[in-house]
């Protein structure tokens, strides 16, 4: 071909990325033009169809007059024309052998080799893998592409890429036989036959439907043309297809045979299938529960012109890498498209699910168009995936199976969409899965305790959106931890316990269990089964019982709340006590935060002041933090009463409030008295005392208490007057009524 030949740009509106048959036909035409007509031809996908720039002036004429078919034979399949009962397929083989077209010469040569192999197979009773291997050893080189696309041989086993069914067939439908039938019709050397071939080619390339379609089973490649029940106003209709579409889609499928050996290091059968992954749990919008699937094929779409050599390299590498290995599940493929794990130049993938529909037949269902984009935050999912793999077990309980499926769905949604909300849902589903494993004695015996990743990067991702009160409270709760104290018996020291190790059935790590170990039940049971405020009230009661075991507790007179954790805005905690937070959202955020480790993680919040205050909570927060006396720094700080948590849960809010007033008076503060009718229930107040509070001192000094000044011995009345002025400024009794 002359280098100065005129180049033509063809926009083929009939070849689109959907359905799968049309996409493969576009690949097939691109491959054939590059191999047989113009190696410099380029192809690119546009919104209006496939665009090919080449020296070929008329594709329809080239196909009808010059195209040489690639040999396609499947002698290992029944119904391929080489079995004793294959009457109709045998007739087509004989037609090809006697066909006058010289363009069928390579196919005739391959048929002779196939007959030799099948004769030996009938004498030796070979299995399918042996037939494939023997045929591959003896066949012409031109046939290797079809064999490698239909079957992957490894360790004397045959694996079948789902794009071509189970070795080039779908049940009793053999793709090679239909390929032969279409070739016989299209390569008719008569004038009438050539005219029909030319018309069918023009219909395919332009998207027109002027010429009569052929009654050929299209298989899984084009569900709209496959026929079957309810496919016609009159009931069932037969399968119809443009014969050129079928021929070209088979030719295009051969590109999926490239580069199989390079990926054998990862997985023998599965990794050898370009752009193919296992079936994902989300399925399709119109799918059925328990729908059977062979897997998914993600076909690449590119908008920049590429030569056949570049396209071969694209399919040969089939790069879709996640965590340094080829993607083997849909969720990993999504993650690869978000983290620069696919080849440069690919704009999007069309995701097809090969699902069983219409009886026993499989069809390629277009599920989604996945645009390639950079979302580095999706990489956070890699930090939690390994433990979930250890949980997967076909013998797991139904509860664990259901929790695993929920996690898989949330995991896929985050890999697909990214964003803080999806991340929250994924982590919350992970905590539910941990709880399900913890409830099963058999699962605990087989599954190690999960080591949570550090929360720092996750917290930064969460804070990319507007922070809500539920999120801030959840972070404050999840980051709470006790301080280590002396071990039982006085030797060494006991480990600290995080909120995760209080609400979930896990114990801290020790020398005998570096990962930690499972418990029969959580320290404070009921998370996820009882109202959250009741569970948190029980956490405060547990804290009151065990606080004396911490180091440094001698600096307190009473019981402080957790001394380690990220502080929560006072306004958020007052809203929690008043029941103004969305408890469902709070539960979801808390589950997400419990999936992480908050060790060495800090944070500060900014937000508006509280709109509605709870006087009792305002008096208890200073004591929960430890209220010291600035005049006597060595004096123990005042804390909560050891029984206050239990009394709050029992509804004794007024009496606890009175005790708090008395204790504050010991520290030199005159506090607001209790309301006749408490504004909130005691369990809500106890729940709001669990996390550490930010801003409690300002509220105490400006809203809930007045500093008591010592009166001097002289009679000048100076200090009394000053105190009277202060009392006029803030009167605790008037403030209490105002709060009501």
C-alpha positions in Angstrom: 0.0 0.0 0.0 1.4 3.3 -1.0 2.3 5.7 1.9 0.7 8.6 -0.1 -2.6 6.8 -0.6 -5.7 8.9 0.3 -7.0 8.3 3.8 -10.7 8.2 4.6 -12.4 8.8 7.9 -15.5 6.6 8.3 -18.0 7.2 11.0 -19.9 3.9 11.5 -23.1 4.8 13.3 -24.2 1.2 13.3 -21.3 0.0 15.5 -21.8 1.2 19.1 -20.4 0.0 22.5 -23.9 -1.4 23.3 -25.0 -4.1 22.8 -22.0 -6.4 23.2 -22.5 -7.9 19.8 -22.2 -4.4 18.2 -19.0 -3.6 20.2 -17.4 -6.9 19.3 -18.3 -6.4 15.6 -16.5 -3.0 15.8 -13.5 -4.7 17.2 -13.6 -7.3 14.5 -13.8 -4.8 11.7 -10.9 -2.9 13.2 -8.8 -6.0 13.6 -9.5 -7.2 10.0 -8.7 -3.9 8.4 -5.5 -3.6 10.3 -4.4 -7.2 9.5 -5.6 -7.6 5.9 -5.9 -4.1 4.4 -4.2 -1.2 6.2 -1.8 -1.6 9.2 -1.8 2.1 9.8 -5.6 2.4 10.2 -6.8 3.9 13.5 -10.0 3.4 15.4 -11.7 5.4 18.1 -15.1 5.3 19.8 -17.2 8.5 19.5 -20.7 9.4 20.8 -22.1 8.7 17.4 -20.3 5.3 16.8 -17.0 3.8 15.8 -14.7 6.1 13.7 -12.0 4.5 11.6 -9.4 6.4 9.5 -7.9 4.2 6.8 -6.9 4.0 3.2 -9.9 1.7 2.5 -12.5 3.7 0.7 -15.6 1.5 1.1 -15.8 -1.0 4.0 -18.9 -2.7 2.6 -17.2 -3.4 -0.7 -14.0 -4.6 1.1 -16.0 -7.0 3.2 -18.0 -8.4 0.3 -15.0 -8.8 -2.0 -11.7 -9.1 -0.1 -12.3 -10.2 3.5 -10.6 -13.5 4.3 -12.3 -15.3 7.3 -10.2 -16.3 10.3 -10.5 -20.1 10.8 -12.9 -20.8 13.7 -13.5 -24.4 14.7 -14.4 -26.1 18.0 -14.0 -29.9 17.5 -14.1 -30.4 21.3 -17.7 -29.4 21.4 -20.8 -31.5 20.5 -22.7 -29.8 17.7 -19.5 -28.4 16.1 -19.7 -30.6 13.0 -17.2 -33.2 14.1 -19.4 -35.4 16.2 -21.2 -38.5 15.0 -24.7 -36.9 15.7 -23.9 -33.5 14.2 -26.0 -33.8 11.1 -26.7 -30.1 10.3 -23.2 -28.9 11.4 -21.6 -31.6 9.3 -23.6 -30.4 6.3 -22.1 -26.9 6.7 -18.6 -28.3 7.0 -19.1 -30.1 3.7 -20.4 -26.9 2.1 -17.3 -25.1 3.2 -15.1 -27.8 1.8 -16.8 -27.7 -1.5 -17.3 -23.9 -1.6 -15.7 -22.2 -4.7 -14.4 -19.1 -2.8 -10.6 -19.1 -2.4 -11.1 -17.0 0.7 -12.2 -20.0 2.6 -8.9 -21.8 2.0 -7.4 -21.2 5.5 -10.6 -22.6 7.0 -10.6 -25.7 4.8 -7.0 -26.4 5.9 -8.0 -26.2 9.6 -10.9 -28.5 9.0 -8.6 -31.2 7.8 -6.5 -31.0 11.0 -9.7 -31.0 13.1 -10.9 -34.2 11.4 -7.5 -35.9 12.2 -7.7 -34.9 15.9 -11.3 -36.0 16.3 -10.6 -39.4 14.7 -7.9 -40.0 17.3 -10.1 -38.7 20.0 -12.8 -41.3 19.2 -10.2 -44.1 19.5 -8.6 -42.8 22.7 -11.6 -41.5 24.6 -10.0 -38.2 25.3 -11.6 -35.6 27.6 -12.2 -32.1 26.5 -8.9 -30.6 27.7 -7.0 -33.3 25.9 -8.8 -32.7 22.6 -8.2 -28.9 22.9 -4.5 -29.5 23.6 -4.0 -32.0 20.7 -5.9 -29.7 18.3 -3.9 -26.7 19.4 -0.6 -28.6 18.9 -1.5 -29.5 15.3 -3.7 -26.7 14.0 -2.5 -23.8 11.7 -1.3 -20.7 13.4 -4.3 -18.7 12.1 -6.6 -20.9 14.4 -4.7 -20.2 17.6 -6.5 -16.9 18.3 -9.8 -18.7 18.4 -8.7 -21.5 20.6 -7.0 -19.1 23.1 -10.1 -16.9 23.2 -12.5 -19.9 23.8 -10.4 -22.0 26.1 -7.5 -21.4 28.6 -5.3 -24.5 29.2 -3.4 -24.7 32.5 -2.2 -27.7 34.5 -3.9 -30.1 32.1 -7.2 -28.4 32.8 -9.5 -26.4 30.5 -10.9 -23.1 31.7 -13.6 -21.2 29.7 -13.6 -17.4 29.5 -17.3 -16.5 29.8 -17.3 -14.2 26.8 -17.4 -17.3 24.5 -19.6 -19.4 26.8 -18.1 -22.8 27.8 -15.5 -23.2 25.1 -17.1 -21.6 22.1 -20.6 -22.7 22.8 -23.7 -21.9 25.0 -25.4 -25.2 25.8 -26.2 -26.8 22.4 -25.5 -23.6 20.5 -22.0 -23.8 19.0 -20.7 -20.4 17.9 -18.4 -21.8 15.2 -21.3 -23.6 13.5 -23.3 -20.3 13.3 -20.1 -18.6 12.1 -19.9 -21.1 9.2 -23.5 -20.7 8.3 -23.1 -16.9 8.0 -19.9 -17.2 6.0 -21.6 -19.6 3.5 -24.3 -17.0 2.9 -22.1 -13.9 2.8 -19.4 -15.3 0.5 -21.8 -16.5 -2.1 -20.0 -16.0 -5.4 -23.1 -15.4 -7.4 -24.2 -11.8 -8.4 -27.3 -12.1 -6.2 -25.3 -13.4 -3.3 -22.8 -10.6 -3.6 -25.5 -8.0 -3.7 -27.1 -9.4 -0.5 -23.7 -9.5 1.2 -23.0 -5.9 0.2 -26.4 -4.7 1.4 -26.1 -6.5 4.8 -22.7 -4.9 5.3 -24.0 -1.4 4.5 -26.9 -2.0 6.9 -24.6 -3.0 9.7 -22.2 -0.1 9.2 -24.9 2.6 9.0 -27.4 1.1 11.5 -30.1 0.7 8.8 -32.4 -2.3 8.5 -33.2 -2.4 4.9 -32.0 -5.9 4.1 -33.7 -9.1 5.5 -32.0 -10.5 8.6 -30.7 -14.0 8.8 -32.4 -16.6 10.9 -29.3 -17.4 13.0 -29.1 -17.8 16.7 -27.2 -14.8 18.0 -26.6 -16.3 21.4 -25.7 -14.1 24.3 -24.3 -11.2 22.3 -27.5 -9.3 21.5 -30.5 -10.0 23.8 -32.8 -7.9 21.7 -32.4 -10.1 18.7 -32.1 -13.5 20.5 -35.9 -14.2 20.4 -37.5 -16.6 22.8 -40.6 -16.3 25.0 -42.4 -13.0 25.1 -40.1 -11.5 22.5 -43.0 -11.0 20.1 -46.6 -9.7 20.3 -47.6 -13.2 19.1 -45.6 -15.0 21.8 -42.2 -16.5 21.0 -40.1 -15.2 18.1 -37.0 -16.7 16.4 -33.5 -15.3 16.6 -32.6 -12.8 13.8 -29.3 -11.2 13.1 -27.4 -9.4 10.4 -25.0 -12.1 9.2 -22.1 -9.6 9.0 -22.6 -8.6 12.6 -22.3 -12.3 13.7 -19.2 -12.8 11.6 -17.5 -9.7 12.8 -18.4 -10.2 16.5 -16.7 -13.6 16.4 -13.7 -12.0 14.7 -13.6 -9.2 17.4 -13.8 -11.7 20.2 -10.4 -13.0 19.2 -8.8 -9.9 20.6 -9.8 -11.2 24.1 -7.3 -14.1 23.7 -4.3 -11.8 23.9 -1.6 -12.0 26.7 -3.0 -14.8 28.7 0.3 -16.2 29.9 1.4 -12.9 31.5 -1.3 -13.2 34.2 -1.0 -16.9 35.1 1.2 -15.9 38.0 -1.9 -14.7 39.8 -4.6 -17.2 39.1 -4.6 -20.1 36.6 -8.0 -19.8 34.9 -9.5 -16.6 36.2 -6.6 -14.2 35.7 -6.1 -15.3 32.1 -9.4 -13.7 31.0 -8.9 -10.1 29.7 -11.2 -7.6 31.3 -13.3 -10.4 32.9 -14.3 -10.7 36.6 -16.5 -12.8 38.7 -20.2 -11.9 39.2 -20.8 -9.1 41.8 -23.6 -9.1 44.4 -25.3 -5.9 43.1 -26.3 -7.6 39.8 -28.5 -5.6 37.5 -31.5 -3.4 38.2 -33.9 -5.8 36.5 -32.2 -9.0 37.8 -33.7 -11.6 40.1 -32.6 -12.8 43.5 -30.2 -15.8 43.1 -29.7 -15.2 39.4 -27.0 -17.4 37.9 -24.1 -15.7 36.2 -20.9 -16.7 34.4 -19.2 -13.5 35.3 -18.8 -10.0 34.0 -17.0 -8.5 31.0 -15.8 -4.9 31.1 -15.1 -3.8 27.6 -12.9 -0.7 27.2 -13.9 2.4 25.2 -11.3 4.9 24.0 -11.8 8.2 22.3 -8.3 8.8 20.9 -7.4 7.1 17.6 -5.4 3.9 18.1 -3.8 1.6 15.6 -4.3 -2.2 15.7 -0.9 -2.7 17.3 -1.9 -0.3 20.2 -5.3 -2.0 20.5 -3.6 -5.4 20.7 -1.4 -4.1 23.4 -4.4 -2.8 25.3 -6.1 -6.1 25.3 -2.9 -8.1 25.7 -2.1 -6.3 28.9 -5.7 -6.0 29.9 -4.5 -3.8 32.8 -7.0 -3.5 35.5 -4.9 -3.5 38.6 -6.0 -3.2 42.2 -3.5 -3.6 45.1 -0.8 -4.8 42.7 -2.8 -7.7 41.2 -5.3 -8.0 38.4 -8.9 -7.2 39.3 -10.9 -10.4 39.8 -14.1 -9.0 41.2 -16.3 -6.2 40.0 -15.5 -4.2 43.2 -11.8 -4.5 42.4 -12.4 -3.4 38.8 -14.3 -0.3 40.0 -11.4 0.5 42.4 -8.9 0.1 39.5 -10.8 2.6 37.4 -10.7 5.1 40.3 -7.0 4.7 41.4 -5.1 4.8 38.1 -5.2 1.1 37.8 -6.2 0.9 34.2 -4.3 1.7 31.0 -4.0 5.3 30.0 -6.2 6.3 27.1 -9.3 4.4 28.2 -12.2 6.8 28.8 -14.7 4.3 30.1 -15.8 0.7 30.4 -19.1 -0.8 29.5 -19.9 -3.3 32.2 -21.7 -6.4 30.9 -23.1 -9.2 33.2 -23.4 -12.6 31.5 -26.6 -13.7 33.3 -28.9 -16.6 32.8 -32.2 -15.4 31.3 -34.9 -16.8 29.0 -34.8 -20.4 30.3 -31.3 -21.9 30.2 -29.7 -19.3 27.9 -27.2 -16.7 29.0 -27.3 -13.1 27.7 -24.9 -10.2 28.0 -26.8 -7.6 30.0 -25.4 -4.1 29.9 -25.2 -3.0 33.6 -23.5 0.3 33.5 -21.0 2.7 31.8 -18.1 3.2 34.1 -16.1 6.4 33.5 -12.4 6.3 34.4 -11.6 9.0 36.9 -9.3 9.7 39.7 -10.7 9.2 43.2 -7.7 8.4 45.4 -9.9 8.2 48.5 -11.2 4.8 47.2 -7.7 3.5 48.1 -8.9 3.5 51.7 -11.0 0.4 51.0 -7.7 -1.6 50.6 -7.1 -1.3 54.3 -10.1 -3.3 55.3 -10.5 -6.0 52.6 -8.1 -8.7 53.8 -10.0 -9.6 56.9 -13.3 -10.0 55.0 -11.7 -12.6 52.8 -10.9 -14.7 55.9 -14.6 -14.6 56.8 -15.9 -15.9 53.6 -16.9 -19.5 54.0 -19.7 -21.5 52.3 -20.4 -23.2 55.6 -20.9 -19.9 57.5 -24.2 -19.2 59.3 -27.0 -17.4 57.5 -26.4 -14.4 59.7 -22.8 -14.1 58.6 -23.8 -14.7 55.0 -26.3 -11.9 55.1 -23.8 -9.6 56.8 -21.2 -10.5 54.2 -23.6 -9.7 51.3 -24.4 -6.3 52.9 -20.8 -5.5 53.2 -20.1 -6.6 49.6 -22.9 -4.3 48.3 -21.6 -1.3 50.4 -18.0 -2.1 49.4 -18.9 -2.0 45.7 -20.9 1.2 46.1 -17.9 2.9 47.7 -15.5 1.6 45.0 -17.9 2.9 42.3 -19.0 6.2 43.8 -16.4 7.1 46.5 -17.3 9.9 48.9 -17.7 10.2 52.7 -21.2 8.8 52.8 -20.4 5.6 50.9 -17.3 5.2 53.0 -19.4 5.5 56.2 -21.8 2.8 54.9 -19.0 0.5 54.0 -17.4 0.8 57.4 -20.7 0.4 59.2 -21.4 -2.8 57.2 -17.9 -4.1 58.3 -18.8 -3.6 61.9 -22.1 -5.5 61.4 -20.1 -8.3 59.9 -17.7 -8.3 62.9 -20.7 -8.5 65.2 -22.2 -11.4 63.3 -18.8 -13.3 63.5 -18.6 -12.5 67.2 -22.0 -14.1 67.8 -21.0 -17.4 66.2 -18.8 -19.7 68.3 -17.7 -21.7 65.2 -16.8 -18.6 63.2 -14.8 -17.1 66.1 -12.8 -20.3 66.2 -11.8 -20.0 62.6 -11.5 -16.2 62.1 -8.9 -14.0 63.7 -9.8 -10.8 65.4 -9.6 -7.9 62.9 -6.9 -5.3 63.4 -8.6 -2.0 62.6 -6.7 0.6 60.5 -5.8 3.9 61.9 -8.6 6.5 61.6 -6.5 9.5 60.7 -6.9 9.3 56.9 -10.5 8.2 57.2 -11.3 11.1 59.5 -9.8 13.5 56.9 -12.1 12.0 54.2 -15.2 12.2 56.4 -14.5 15.9 57.1 -14.6 16.8 53.4 -18.3 17.3 53.7 -20.3 19.4 56.1 -19.9 17.9 59.6 -23.1 17.0 61.3 -23.7 16.6 65.0 -24.3 12.8 64.7 -20.8 12.5 63.1 -19.1 14.5 65.8 -20.8 12.6 68.6 -19.9 9.3 67.0 -16.2 10.3 66.7 -16.2 11.3 70.3 -17.7 8.0 71.4 -15.6 5.8 69.2 -12.4 7.5 70.3 -13.1 7.0 74.0 -10.6 4.7 75.7 -9.6 3.8 79.3 -6.1 4.3 80.5 -4.0 1.3 81.5 -3.8 0.3 85.1 -2.1 -2.3 87.3 -2.8 -5.9 86.1 -4.7 -8.3 88.4 -2.2 -9.7 91.0 -0.1 -6.6 90.9 2.4 -7.8 88.2 2.7 -5.6 85.1 -0.2 -3.5 83.9 -3.5 -4.1 82.3 -4.2 -2.9 78.7 -6.4 0.0 78.0 -9.8 -0.7 76.5 -11.3 1.2 73.6 -14.9 1.8 72.9 -14.6 -0.8 70.2 -13.5 -3.3 72.8 -16.4 -2.3 75.0 -19.3 -2.5 72.5 -17.9 -5.4 70.3 -17.0 -8.9 71.5 -13.3 -8.4 71.4 -10.6 -8.1 74.0 -7.4 -6.0 73.8 -4.2 -7.5 72.6 -1.8 -9.0 75.1 1.4 -11.0 74.9 -0.5 -14.3 74.3 -2.9 -12.7 71.8 -1.1 -10.0 69.8 -4.2 -9.4 67.6 -6.6 -9.5 70.6 -9.1 -12.2 71.1 -12.8 -12.8 70.8 -15.1 -12.7 73.8 -18.3 -14.7 74.2 -20.2 -11.4 74.6 -19.3 -7.7 74.6 -18.3 -5.9 77.9 -21.5 -3.9 77.5 -24.0 -5.9 75.5 -26.9 -4.8 73.3 -25.3 -2.5 70.7 -27.5 -2.8 67.7 -30.2 -4.7 69.6 -31.3 -2.0 72.1 -31.8 1.8 71.8 -28.4 3.4 71.6 -29.0 5.8 74.5 -29.7 2.8 76.8 -26.5 1.1 75.7 -24.4 4.3 76.3 -26.0 4.7 79.7 -24.8 1.2 80.5 -21.3 2.2 79.3 -21.3 5.1 81.8 -22.3 2.7 84.5 -19.6 0.3 83.5 -17.1 3.1 83.5 -18.2 4.2 87.0 -17.5 0.6 88.3 -14.1 0.2 86.6 -12.6 3.7 86.7 -10.8 2.9 90.0 -8.6 0.5 88.1 -6.9 3.2 86.0 -3.6 4.8 86.7 -3.9 8.4 88.1 -7.4 7.8 89.5 -6.2 8.9 92.9 -6.2 12.5 91.6 -10.0 12.4 91.6 -12.6 12.5 94.3 -15.3 10.6 92.6 -15.5 9.1 89.1 -14.4 10.9 85.9 -15.7 9.9 82.5 -13.2 8.6 79.8 -10.0 10.6 80.0 -8.9 9.7 76.5 -10.8 10.6 73.3 -11.7 13.4 70.9 -13.8 16.1 72.7 -17.3 16.7 71.4 -18.9 20.2 71.2 -21.1 20.8 74.3 -24.0 21.8 72.0 -24.0 18.4 70.3 -24.1 16.6 73.6 -27.0 18.8 74.9 -28.8 18.0 71.6 -28.1 14.3 72.2 -29.6 14.6 75.7 -32.7 16.3 74.4 -33.2 13.6 71.8 -32.7 16.1 69.0 -30.2 14.0 67.1 -31.2 11.4 64.5 -30.5 8.2 66.4 -30.4 6.1 63.2 -27.8 8.3 61.7 -25.8 8.3 65.0 -25.9 4.5 65.1 -24.6 4.4 61.5 -21.8 6.8 62.1 -20.9 5.1 65.4 -20.7 1.7 63.6 -18.4 3.2 61.0 -16.1 4.8 63.6 -15.9 1.6 65.6 -14.4 -0.1 62.5 -11.3 2.1 63.0 -8.5 2.6 65.5 -8.4 6.0 67.1 -5.0 5.6 68.7 -2.9 8.8 68.3 -5.7 10.5 66.4 -6.8 14.0 67.4 -9.3 16.6 66.2 -11.1 19.8 67.0 -14.5 20.9 65.9 -15.9 24.2 65.1 -19.6 24.9 65.3 -22.4 27.1 66.6 -23.3 27.3 70.3 -26.1 25.2 71.7 -29.7 26.5 71.2 -31.3 24.4 74.0 -29.4 23.5 77.1 -30.0 20.8 79.7 -29.2 22.2 83.2 -28.5 18.8 84.8 -26.1 17.9 82.0 -24.5 21.3 82.2 -23.7 20.6 85.9 -22.5 17.1 85.4 -20.1 17.8 82.6 -17.6 19.7 84.8 -17.6 16.8 87.2 -17.3 14.2 84.4 -14.1 16.0 83.2 -12.8 16.5 86.8 -13.5 19.9 88.4 -10.4 21.2 90.2 -9.9 24.2 92.6 -7.6 26.8 91.2 -6.9 28.1 94.7 -5.7 24.6 95.8 -4.1 22.9 92.8 -3.0 19.9 94.8 -6.5 19.0 96.0 -8.2 16.1 94.2 -10.5 17.0 91.4 -14.2 16.4 91.9 -15.9 13.8 89.8 -19.2 12.1 89.3 -20.7 10.0 92.1 -20.1 6.2 91.6 -23.8 5.5 91.6 -25.0 8.5 89.6 -25.1 6.6 86.3 -27.4 3.9 87.7 -29.6 6.5 89.4 -29.9 8.5 86.2 -31.1 5.4 84.3 -33.6 4.7 87.1 -35.1 8.1 86.5 -33.7 9.9 89.6 -32.6 13.0 87.6 -33.7 15.5 90.2 -31.8 13.8 93.1 -28.6 13.5 91.0 -29.0 17.1 90.0 -29.2 18.0 93.8 -26.1 16.0 94.5 -24.3 17.7 91.7 -25.3 21.1 93.2 -23.9 20.1 96.5 -20.6 18.8 95.0 -20.2 22.0 93.0 -20.7 24.1 96.1 -17.8 22.2 97.7 -15.7 23.5 94.8 -17.0 27.1 95.4 -19.8 27.3 92.8 -23.4 28.1 93.4 -25.3 26.2 90.7 -28.8 26.3 89.3 -31.3 24.2 91.2 -33.2 21.3 89.6 -36.4 21.8 87.7 -39.6 20.5 89.1 -40.1 18.4 86.0 -36.7 17.3 84.4 -36.4 18.4 80.8 -35.0 15.0 79.7 -34.9 11.4 80.8 -32.0 10.2 82.8 -30.7 7.6 80.3 -30.3 10.4 77.7 -28.3 12.5 80.2 -26.1 9.5 81.1 -25.5 8.8 77.4 -24.4 12.4 76.8 -21.9 12.0 79.7 -19.9 9.2 78.0 -17.8 11.2 75.5 -15.5 14.0 76.6 -17.1 17.5 76.3 -15.6 20.6 74.8 -16.7 24.0 76.2 -18.2 22.8 79.5 -16.3 25.4 81.5 -17.7 28.3 79.6 -21.2 27.0 80.0 -20.8 26.4 83.7 -19.4 29.9 84.3 -21.9 31.8 82.1 -25.0 29.7 82.2 -25.2 27.2 85.1 -23.2 28.4 88.1 -21.9 31.5 90.0 -18.5 31.5 91.7 -18.9 31.8 95.5 -16.5 34.5 96.9 -15.2 34.1 100.5 -16.5 36.9 102.8 -13.9 39.1 104.5 -13.8 39.5 108.3 -14.1 43.3 108.3 -17.4 45.2 108.2 -16.8 47.5 105.2 -19.3 45.4 103.1 -17.1 45.5 100.0 -17.2 41.8 99.1 -20.8 41.5 100.0 -21.6 44.3 97.6 -19.5 42.7 94.9 -21.3 39.4 95.4 -24.7 41.1 95.3 -23.8 42.7 92.0 -22.8 39.3 90.6 -26.0 37.7 91.9 -28.0 40.4 90.1 -26.1 39.6 86.9 -26.7 35.8 87.0 -29.4 34.4 89.4 -29.3 30.6 89.4 -32.9 30.3 90.3 -34.2 32.6 87.6 -31.9 30.9 85.1 -33.4 27.5 86.1 -36.9 28.7 85.4 -35.7 30.2 82.1 -34.2 26.8 81.1 -37.6 25.2 81.6 
